[in-house]
Amino acid sequence: MQLIEIFHKLYREFGEQFWWPAASPFEVIVGAVLTQNTAWGNVEKAITNLKRKRVLALREIANLSLNKLEKLVHPTGFYRQKAKRLKVVSQYLEKSCQGNLRKFFSKPLPELREELLAINGLGPETVDSILLYAGGKPSFVIDAYTKRLCQRLGINKSGDYETLKNFFESNLPRDVRLFNEFHALIVTLAKNYCRTKPECPGCPLEKNCQFIRKERKSLDK
């Protein structure tokens, strides 16, 4: 089954996802850093805290004391680590482009990705989320849900981040909106059906899934 077919099946089932929910590119960056190893609901609490204190802005976070920032992002877990990463990213952007994100994201995608990956604490998933959702760049995000989907469908079982990223980008039209929507749809599928312990009945990809075929064969024995 080709990736574009999977996309269309998921889109017919779930419709448009309107993801990433944020009021500005910088809010996307903040969310991408905070969502590591936590549920999105916890990120929303932290973002609400930042908005309430009127510090959800690049320059404000760059200059905010680490202690105050830690308290505001506490709901996300690993709050000390995440506060430090937020400050590092904000200070870097303030220094490199005077906080002008439009200017920052005007660079070629390969250069941008390499630059962001060089910032301490930013891994490939976080960087690609920033590039796609904040920068509007065609950089497909590979998360745990995407890896699980690929393994269960049997379409690419490598599990290696860069291999899977290249697989998606090589087999789809290089379109920002498509990448955005597809990634969001995979997240929705994973939360509703393709969980760690899957809820297969009713899944829009049930007929194409190698995982469920193996499960049914084992039950028939």
VOMARZA-788277 format. One record per residue: residue in one letter; x, y, z of N, C-alpha, C in turn. Coordinates in Angstrom, 3 decimals, padded with zeros to 6 digits. Example, Ala and Ser with C-alpha at 12.3 -4.5 7.8 and 13.67 -1.06 7.14 Angstrom:
VOMARZA-788277
A 013.190 -005.690 007.800 012.300 -004.500 007.800 013.200 -003.300 007.800 $
S 012.850 -002.250 007.080 013.670 -001.060 007.140 012.900 000.030 007.870 $
END
This chain:
VOMARZA-788277
M 000.848 -001.194 000.000 000.000 000.000 000.000 000.887 001.250 000.000 $
Q 000.624 002.166 -000.900 001.454 003.356 -001.007 001.061 004.396 000.054 $
L 002.046 005.220 000.398 001.821 006.221 001.448 000.675 007.163 001.118 $
I 000.589 007.587 -000.120 -000.466 008.545 -000.485 -001.850 007.911 -000.325 $
E -001.945 006.581 -000.534 -003.214 005.882 -000.303 -003.563 005.881 001.181 $
I -002.558 005.665 002.016 -002.768 005.703 003.467 -003.260 007.083 003.882 $
F -002.616 008.116 003.345 -003.035 009.483 003.660 -004.507 009.701 003.321 $
H -004.908 009.314 002.112 -006.291 009.546 001.678 -007.289 008.765 002.532 $
K -006.935 007.553 002.926 -007.825 006.765 003.787 -008.005 007.448 005.139 $
L -006.905 007.910 005.699 -006.978 008.573 006.996 -007.734 009.900 006.904 $
Y -007.512 010.618 005.827 -008.188 011.908 005.657 -009.704 011.711 005.510 $
R -010.100 010.681 004.754 -011.538 010.393 004.600 -012.165 010.022 005.945 $
E -011.391 009.339 006.775 -011.903 008.889 008.069 -011.966 010.019 009.099 $
F -010.902 010.799 009.195 -010.773 011.764 010.293 -010.954 013.221 009.886 $
G -010.787 013.528 008.592 -010.910 014.903 008.143 -009.710 015.752 008.534 $
E -009.804 017.055 008.293 -008.699 017.966 008.563 -008.466 018.101 010.069 $
Q -007.194 018.123 010.469 -006.843 018.086 011.891 -006.520 019.454 012.502 $
F -006.274 020.459 011.667 -005.968 021.816 012.149 -004.823 021.805 013.173 $
W -003.755 021.141 012.797 -002.586 021.001 013.675 -001.405 021.703 013.032 $
W -000.614 022.465 013.676 -000.318 022.557 015.099 -001.128 023.690 015.713 $
P -001.791 023.468 016.862 -002.600 024.524 017.474 -001.728 025.567 018.170 $
A -001.489 026.666 017.505 -000.657 027.730 018.094 -001.002 029.060 017.441 $
A -000.764 030.139 018.178 -001.093 031.484 017.694 000.053 032.129 016.932 $
S 001.250 031.555 017.002 002.406 032.156 016.337 003.471 031.095 016.104 $
P 004.403 031.333 015.182 005.508 030.386 014.975 006.325 030.148 016.244 $
F 006.531 031.193 017.042 007.311 030.991 018.262 006.565 030.100 019.249 $
E 005.257 030.221 019.305 004.483 029.339 020.179 004.629 027.881 019.739 $
V 004.737 027.646 018.432 004.990 026.297 017.921 006.338 025.785 018.428 $
I 007.354 026.641 018.367 008.692 026.264 018.831 008.657 025.894 020.311 $
V 007.983 026.711 021.101 007.844 026.426 022.529 007.146 025.085 022.735 $
G 006.059 024.862 022.018 005.319 023.601 022.144 006.149 022.402 021.725 $
A 006.937 022.561 020.674 007.763 021.457 020.175 008.815 021.048 021.206 $
V 009.359 022.020 021.912 010.346 021.720 022.954 009.665 021.095 024.171 $
L 008.526 021.623 024.566 007.863 021.168 025.790 007.172 019.822 025.648 $
T 006.798 019.448 024.426 006.018 018.224 024.248 006.859 016.955 024.306 $
Q 008.167 017.094 024.408 009.032 015.916 024.521 008.689 015.141 025.798 $
N 008.348 013.857 025.613 008.079 012.946 026.747 006.931 013.390 027.650 $
T 005.916 013.997 027.053 004.747 014.355 027.856 003.513 014.458 026.972 $
A 002.354 014.415 027.586 001.091 014.546 026.857 000.859 016.013 026.493 $
W 000.145 016.225 025.386 -000.088 017.582 024.913 -000.872 018.416 025.922 $
G -001.746 017.781 026.688 -002.513 018.509 027.696 -001.616 019.210 028.701 $
N -000.491 018.594 029.038 000.462 019.219 029.967 001.160 020.411 029.319 $
V 001.418 020.303 028.027 002.027 021.416 027.289 001.077 022.610 027.280 $
E -000.198 022.340 027.069 -001.192 023.421 027.061 -001.227 024.158 028.402 $
K -001.069 023.419 029.488 -001.050 024.060 030.813 000.146 024.998 030.938 $
A 001.306 024.532 030.459 002.516 025.359 030.535 002.392 026.598 029.657 $
I 001.842 026.420 028.457 001.678 027.558 027.545 000.693 028.570 028.140 $
T -000.346 028.067 028.782 -001.295 028.957 029.470 -000.581 029.752 030.557 $
N 000.306 029.095 031.297 001.092 029.785 032.330 001.930 030.914 031.731 $
L 002.597 030.606 030.614 003.455 031.599 029.954 002.638 032.783 029.439 $
K 001.456 032.488 028.901 000.593 033.557 028.397 000.066 034.415 029.548 $
R -000.292 033.765 030.635 -000.839 034.493 031.782 000.177 035.488 032.338 $
K 001.455 035.096 032.309 002.523 035.974 032.799 003.061 036.896 031.696 $
R 002.461 036.785 030.513 002.826 037.616 029.363 004.310 037.489 028.992 $
V 004.793 036.243 028.986 006.190 036.004 028.620 006.313 035.014 027.453 $
L 005.191 034.740 026.772 005.262 033.822 025.634 005.726 034.588 024.397 $
A 006.960 035.018 024.447 007.591 035.752 023.347 009.081 035.452 023.394 $
L 009.697 035.448 022.234 011.087 035.038 022.124 012.003 035.832 023.045 $
R 011.910 037.136 022.981 012.795 037.992 023.774 012.522 037.849 025.269 $
E 011.260 037.691 025.622 010.901 037.551 027.032 011.502 036.281 027.630 $
I 011.377 035.158 026.916 011.913 033.898 027.429 013.440 033.924 027.432 $
A 014.029 034.555 026.424 015.490 034.654 026.369 016.043 035.375 027.589 $
N 015.271 036.328 028.110 015.746 037.149 029.233 015.172 036.748 030.592 $
L 014.214 035.829 030.590 013.573 035.406 031.834 014.553 034.569 032.668 $
S 014.475 034.706 033.983 015.354 033.896 034.827 014.966 032.427 034.692 $
L 015.953 031.571 034.800 015.721 030.133 034.644 014.768 029.624 035.716 $
N 014.896 030.154 036.915 014.043 029.732 038.020 012.572 030.028 037.733 $
K 012.282 031.219 037.229 010.899 031.592 036.910 010.350 030.752 035.762 $
L 011.200 030.506 034.758 010.770 029.711 033.607 010.478 028.274 034.020 $
E 011.286 027.728 034.903 011.066 026.365 035.401 009.692 026.238 036.055 $
K 009.308 027.219 036.845 008.008 027.183 037.519 006.855 027.230 036.514 $
L 007.034 028.005 035.460 005.965 028.161 034.471 005.776 026.910 033.608 $
V 006.867 026.186 033.331 006.760 024.994 032.471 006.702 023.710 033.292 $
H 006.556 023.843 034.600 006.551 022.688 035.506 005.563 021.586 035.100 $
P 004.354 021.905 034.589 003.395 020.843 034.265 003.882 019.831 033.221 $
T 004.908 020.181 032.468 005.328 019.304 031.363 006.281 018.191 031.790 $
G 006.740 018.201 033.044 007.716 017.209 033.472 009.093 017.543 032.916 $
F 010.135 017.009 033.539 011.512 017.330 033.135 011.651 018.848 032.956 $
Y 011.006 019.584 033.849 010.840 021.025 033.653 012.157 021.798 033.696 $
R 013.112 021.321 034.489 014.401 022.011 034.535 015.114 021.899 033.189 $
Q 015.116 020.702 032.670 015.747 020.442 031.371 015.063 021.225 030.263 $
K 013.732 021.231 030.286 012.973 021.900 029.226 013.091 023.425 029.322 $
A 013.106 023.948 030.529 013.283 025.390 030.701 014.646 025.819 030.153 $
K 015.650 025.030 030.446 016.991 025.343 029.958 017.035 025.307 028.427 $
R 016.382 024.296 027.847 016.358 024.195 026.385 015.618 025.370 025.751 $
L 014.521 025.762 026.369 013.765 026.909 025.849 014.612 028.176 025.852 $
K 015.347 028.374 026.929 016.208 029.556 027.012 017.326 029.490 025.977 $
V 017.928 028.323 025.821 019.020 028.158 024.846 018.525 028.462 023.431 $
V 017.359 027.906 023.079 016.788 028.139 021.746 016.450 029.611 021.552 $
S 015.800 030.207 022.548 015.386 031.607 022.455 016.591 032.530 022.352 $
Q 017.598 032.276 023.159 018.806 033.094 023.120 019.549 032.932 021.798 $
Y 019.537 031.722 021.274 020.187 031.489 019.985 019.486 032.282 018.872 $
L 018.152 032.210 018.852 017.388 032.912 017.818 017.507 034.430 017.977 $
E 017.566 034.872 019.212 017.737 036.307 019.473 019.090 036.785 018.942 $
K 020.101 035.976 019.125 021.451 036.346 018.696 021.643 036.179 017.186 $
S 021.124 035.080 016.628 021.409 034.762 015.225 020.596 035.586 014.227 $
C 019.361 035.962 014.611 018.524 036.705 013.653 017.757 037.845 014.318 $
Q 018.244 038.266 015.494 017.610 039.352 016.256 016.133 039.055 016.543 $
G 015.832 037.774 016.690 014.468 037.368 017.008 013.509 037.413 015.839 $
N 014.029 037.656 014.648 013.180 037.732 013.454 013.045 036.337 012.842 $
L 011.954 035.645 013.184 011.791 034.263 012.734 011.562 034.171 011.234 $
R 010.924 035.189 010.662 010.740 035.178 009.205 012.097 035.167 008.499 $
K 013.006 035.950 009.004 014.359 035.994 008.458 015.062 034.657 008.679 $
F 014.917 034.103 009.869 015.563 032.828 010.192 015.084 031.718 009.264 $
F 013.775 031.625 009.068 013.208 030.545 008.258 013.332 030.792 006.749 $
S 013.901 031.900 006.357 014.098 032.180 004.925 015.293 031.401 004.351 $
K 016.061 030.782 005.208 017.230 030.021 004.750 016.802 028.715 004.087 $
P 017.669 028.125 003.265 017.356 026.830 002.637 017.142 025.747 003.703 $
L 016.245 024.818 003.419 015.886 023.781 004.389 017.084 022.988 004.912 $
P 017.985 022.470 004.056 019.108 021.692 004.597 019.971 022.485 005.572 $
E 020.201 023.749 005.249 021.002 024.616 006.127 020.289 024.847 007.457 $
L 018.987 025.090 007.392 018.194 025.330 008.594 018.191 024.113 009.510 $
R 017.977 022.942 008.913 017.900 021.710 009.706 019.227 021.443 010.414 $
E 020.307 021.605 009.690 021.634 021.395 010.275 021.887 022.384 011.414 $
E 021.457 023.616 011.211 021.647 024.659 012.220 020.863 024.354 013.493 $
L 019.617 023.937 013.331 018.787 023.629 014.494 019.271 022.379 015.225 $
L 019.704 021.382 014.479 020.197 020.149 015.103 021.462 020.396 015.923 $
A 022.160 021.462 015.590 023.395 021.794 016.319 023.115 022.467 017.666 $
I 021.850 022.888 017.892 021.498 023.522 019.168 021.340 022.445 020.235 $
N 021.995 022.611 021.332 021.979 021.609 022.402 020.555 021.310 022.883 $
G 020.184 020.031 022.872 018.882 019.612 023.377 017.812 019.432 022.324 $
L 018.093 019.807 021.078 017.102 019.649 020.012 017.428 018.412 019.177 $
G 016.560 017.414 019.258 016.725 016.204 018.468 015.988 016.309 017.148 $
P 016.108 015.302 016.287 015.488 015.342 014.950 013.974 015.563 014.954 $
E 013.253 014.903 015.864 011.794 015.049 015.880 011.379 016.476 016.231 $
T 012.029 017.042 017.241 011.729 018.419 017.641 012.083 019.393 016.527 $
V 013.241 019.193 015.923 013.694 020.073 014.837 012.745 020.008 013.651 $
D 012.349 018.805 013.262 011.443 018.681 012.107 010.058 019.250 012.411 $
S 009.620 019.141 013.658 008.351 019.772 014.052 008.444 021.286 013.917 $
I 009.562 021.843 014.338 009.780 023.291 014.215 009.816 023.698 012.750 $
L 010.541 022.941 011.946 010.673 023.277 010.522 009.326 023.206 009.805 $
L 008.577 022.144 010.064 007.302 021.946 009.372 006.225 022.910 009.865 $
Y 006.018 022.950 011.167 004.875 023.670 011.716 005.130 025.150 011.994 $
A 006.361 025.488 012.332 006.675 026.901 012.574 007.252 027.557 011.334 $
G 008.095 026.811 010.603 008.777 027.393 009.450 008.109 027.159 008.122 $
G 007.100 026.271 008.084 006.429 025.980 006.816 007.352 025.329 005.808 $
K 008.251 024.474 006.286 009.202 023.787 005.434 008.777 022.325 005.250 $
P 008.985 021.755 004.057 008.588 020.359 003.822 009.564 019.370 004.456 $
S 009.473 019.248 005.771 010.347 018.344 006.518 009.457 017.415 007.328 $
F 009.351 016.156 006.910 008.385 015.246 007.535 008.836 014.853 008.934 $
V 007.885 014.853 009.865 008.169 014.530 011.258 007.955 013.037 011.505 $
I 008.967 012.398 012.063 008.861 010.989 012.417 008.798 010.885 013.938 $
D 007.648 010.454 014.441 007.529 010.275 015.891 007.270 008.804 016.199 $
A 007.047 008.492 017.462 006.823 007.102 017.872 005.585 006.515 017.196 $
Y 004.567 007.355 016.976 003.349 006.880 016.324 003.621 006.464 014.875 $
T 004.429 007.251 014.188 004.756 006.962 012.791 005.570 005.676 012.688 $
K 006.518 005.503 013.588 007.324 004.276 013.606 006.446 003.056 013.841 $
R 005.507 003.185 014.779 004.597 002.075 015.089 003.724 001.743 013.878 $
L 003.202 002.763 013.227 002.362 002.545 012.049 003.127 001.804 010.963 $
C 004.351 002.244 010.690 005.158 001.612 009.644 005.448 000.151 009.958 $
Q 005.759 -000.123 011.194 006.046 -001.499 011.600 004.814 -002.383 011.468 $
R 003.668 -001.878 011.886 002.452 -002.695 011.865 001.905 -002.900 010.461 $
L 002.084 -001.890 009.622 001.638 -002.047 008.236 002.656 -002.825 007.406 $
G 003.903 -002.905 007.911 004.950 -003.614 007.185 005.466 -002.848 005.987 $
I 005.356 -001.502 006.013 005.773 -000.726 004.847 007.229 -000.270 004.938 $
N 007.740 -000.172 006.165 009.158 000.137 006.356 009.455 -000.106 007.827 $
K 010.202 -001.143 008.100 010.390 -001.586 009.480 011.735 -001.188 010.083 $
S 012.459 -000.340 009.412 013.809 -000.022 009.878 013.803 000.611 011.271 $
G 012.839 001.514 011.520 012.778 002.192 012.805 013.779 003.318 012.943 $
D 014.739 003.397 012.031 015.745 004.456 012.082 015.125 005.771 011.633 $
Y 015.347 006.845 012.398 014.682 008.117 012.135 014.936 008.628 010.722 $
E 016.197 008.772 010.362 016.521 009.378 009.073 016.076 008.502 007.909 $
T 016.131 007.180 008.082 015.676 006.269 007.022 014.184 006.429 006.778 $
L 013.407 006.484 007.882 011.958 006.650 007.744 011.605 008.024 007.183 $
K 012.315 009.034 007.624 012.074 010.385 007.117 012.300 010.427 005.603 $
N 013.391 009.853 005.169 013.700 009.818 003.749 012.658 009.002 002.982 $
F 012.173 007.923 003.604 011.150 007.085 002.979 009.870 007.884 002.719 $
F 009.422 008.633 003.708 008.202 009.433 003.553 008.414 010.548 002.524 $
E 009.520 011.240 002.628 009.757 012.382 001.745 010.010 011.956 000.306 $
S 010.488 010.740 000.109 010.760 010.244 -001.245 009.525 009.655 -001.910 $
N 008.520 009.325 -001.104 007.333 008.655 -001.638 006.059 009.483 -001.531 $
L 006.228 010.761 -001.253 005.080 011.676 -001.198 005.404 012.934 -001.986 $
P 004.384 013.611 -002.512 004.640 014.931 -003.098 005.249 015.845 -002.034 $
R 006.260 016.604 -002.392 006.949 017.445 -001.400 006.107 018.704 -001.148 $
D 005.114 018.533 -000.309 004.134 019.574 -000.071 003.955 019.797 001.428 $
V 004.138 021.011 001.878 004.079 021.331 003.305 002.728 020.967 003.908 $
R 001.661 021.341 003.232 000.325 021.076 003.781 000.057 019.574 003.890 $
L 000.510 018.820 002.894 000.347 017.368 002.927 001.138 016.763 004.089 $
F 002.392 017.177 004.243 003.221 016.670 005.343 002.581 016.997 006.688 $
N 002.106 018.226 006.805 001.446 018.691 008.025 000.239 017.811 008.350 $
E -000.634 017.665 007.373 -001.877 016.937 007.590 -001.638 015.451 007.827 $
F -000.699 014.869 007.080 -000.425 013.436 007.204 000.101 013.108 008.597 $
H 001.057 013.901 009.058 001.595 013.648 010.396 000.508 013.762 011.456 $
A -000.330 014.783 011.353 -001.418 014.974 012.324 -002.412 013.816 012.266 $
L -002.690 013.308 011.089 -003.616 012.179 010.931 -003.053 010.903 011.543 $
I -001.745 010.704 011.407 -001.103 009.531 012.018 -001.230 009.602 013.537 $
V -001.070 010.784 014.101 -001.227 010.971 015.546 -002.650 010.627 015.969 $
T -003.628 011.090 015.200 -005.031 010.805 015.509 -005.321 009.315 015.417 $
L -004.794 008.656 014.385 -004.961 007.208 014.241 -004.385 006.488 015.457 $
A -003.189 006.897 015.867 -002.515 006.237 016.986 -003.283 006.405 018.294 $
K -003.878 007.549 018.482 -004.608 007.795 019.726 -005.955 007.069 019.766 $
N -006.550 006.859 018.585 -007.863 006.231 018.528 -007.831 004.725 018.307 $
Y -006.861 004.246 017.535 -006.816 002.830 017.174 -005.442 002.181 017.380 $
C -004.424 002.745 016.771 -003.111 002.101 016.728 -002.302 002.433 017.978 $
R -002.862 002.045 019.114 -002.216 002.291 020.403 -001.158 001.219 020.663 $
T -000.480 001.352 021.791 000.482 000.316 022.176 -000.231 -001.029 022.235 $
K -001.394 -001.019 022.879 -002.291 -002.169 022.815 -003.402 -001.777 021.850 $
P -003.326 -002.225 020.588 -004.204 -001.678 019.538 -005.678 -002.012 019.704 $
E -006.505 -001.075 019.233 -007.956 -001.253 019.135 -008.288 -001.393 017.656 $
C -008.087 -002.573 017.101 -008.144 -002.753 015.643 -009.537 -002.654 015.003 $
P -010.606 -003.170 015.639 -011.919 -003.093 015.000 -012.322 -001.654 014.674 $
G -012.661 -001.431 013.421 -013.076 -000.101 012.991 -011.953 000.774 012.488 $
C -010.703 000.335 012.636 -009.564 001.120 012.153 -009.633 001.248 010.632 $
P -009.447 002.438 010.091 -009.531 002.623 008.632 -008.446 001.875 007.859 $
L -007.403 001.419 008.555 -006.326 000.675 007.890 -006.344 -000.807 008.258 $
E -007.420 -001.249 008.858 -007.513 -002.626 009.349 -007.235 -003.664 008.258 $
K -007.765 -003.446 007.078 -007.612 -004.426 005.990 -006.192 -004.461 005.425 $
N -005.412 -003.438 005.698 -004.058 -003.343 005.145 -002.967 -003.664 006.164 $
C -003.383 -004.031 007.363 -002.437 -004.143 008.469 -001.888 -005.558 008.620 $
Q -000.581 -005.689 008.525 000.070 -006.986 008.715 -000.045 -007.456 010.160 $
F -000.003 -006.516 011.082 -000.053 -006.839 012.501 -001.322 -007.597 012.844 $
I -002.475 -007.088 012.389 -003.732 -007.740 012.747 -003.888 -009.071 012.020 $
R -003.324 -009.184 010.814 -003.385 -010.472 010.094 -002.614 -011.541 010.864 $
K -001.464 -011.150 011.396 -000.675 -012.110 012.191 -001.393 -012.489 013.468 $
E -002.050 -011.498 014.086 -002.794 -011.758 015.308 -003.925 -012.754 015.057 $
R -004.630 -012.561 013.960 -005.757 -013.431 013.647 -005.290 -014.845 013.291 $
K -004.160 -014.940 012.610 -003.605 -016.252 012.273 -003.219 -017.018 013.538 $
S -002.630 -016.291 014.492 -002.215 -016.952 015.741 -003.415 -017.422 016.544 $
L -004.544 -016.690 016.447 -005.754 -017.091 017.144 -006.418 -018.295 016.488 $
D -006.217 -018.421 015.157 -006.829 -019.536 014.421 -006.114 -020.864 014.647 $
K -004.884 -020.817 015.131 -004.096 -022.033 015.304 -004.614 -022.846 016.497 $
END
